[in-house]
């Protein structure tokens, strides 16, 4: 996967403002899923992984 290819992040659709509290189990599960998706992308393309990390912090 090169950095000019557009990647669709699946974790972005699952994060919504005020959807659940930070200490709830669904929130923890969604964060773990997002981190694993970012790590998987970073193995193939480090720039893509960096982009996913920034998007996860937004």
C-alpha positions as CSV (number, residue, x, y, z in Angstrom):
1,X,0.0,0.0,0.0
2,X,1.6,3.3,-1.0
3,X,1.0,6.6,0.6
4,X,-0.8,8.0,-2.4
5,X,-3.5,5.3,-2.2
6,X,-6.6,6.4,-0.3
7,X,-7.3,4.1,2.7
8,X,-10.8,3.9,4.3
9,X,-10.5,3.6,8.0
10,X,-13.2,1.5,9.5
11,X,-12.7,2.8,13.0
12,X,-13.7,6.4,12.1
13,X,-17.4,5.3,11.5
14,X,-17.6,3.8,15.0
15,X,-16.5,6.9,17.0
16,X,-19.3,9.4,17.6
17,X,-19.4,12.3,20.0
18,X,-21.3,11.4,23.2
19,X,-22.1,7.9,22.1
20,X,-20.8,6.3,25.3
21,X,-18.8,7.1,28.4
22,X,-15.0,6.6,28.5
23,X,-15.0,3.8,31.1
24,X,-17.7,1.7,29.4
25,X,-16.8,-1.6,27.8
26,X,-18.0,-0.6,24.3
27,X,-15.6,2.4,24.3
28,X,-12.7,0.3,25.4
29,X,-13.4,-2.3,22.8
30,X,-13.7,0.3,20.0
31,X,-10.3,1.9,21.0
32,X,-8.6,-1.5,21.0
33,X,-10.1,-2.2,17.5
34,X,-8.8,1.1,16.3
35,X,-5.3,0.6,17.6
36,X,-5.1,-2.9,16.0
37,X,-6.3,-1.5,12.7
38,X,-3.7,1.3,12.8
39,X,-0.9,-1.2,13.7
40,X,-1.9,-3.4,10.8
41,X,-1.7,-0.5,8.4
42,X,1.6,0.7,9.8
43,X,3.2,-2.7,9.1
44,X,2.5,-2.2,5.4
45,X,3.1,1.5,5.2
46,X,4.4,3.6,8.2
47,X,3.1,6.8,6.7
48,X,-0.4,5.3,6.6
49,X,-0.1,4.2,10.2
50,X,0.9,7.7,11.2
51,X,-2.1,9.1,9.4
52,X,-4.4,6.6,11.2
53,X,-2.8,7.6,14.6
54,X,-3.5,11.3,13.9
55,X,-7.1,10.5,12.8
56,X,-7.6,8.5,16.0
57,X,-6.6,11.4,18.1
58,X,-9.1,13.8,16.5
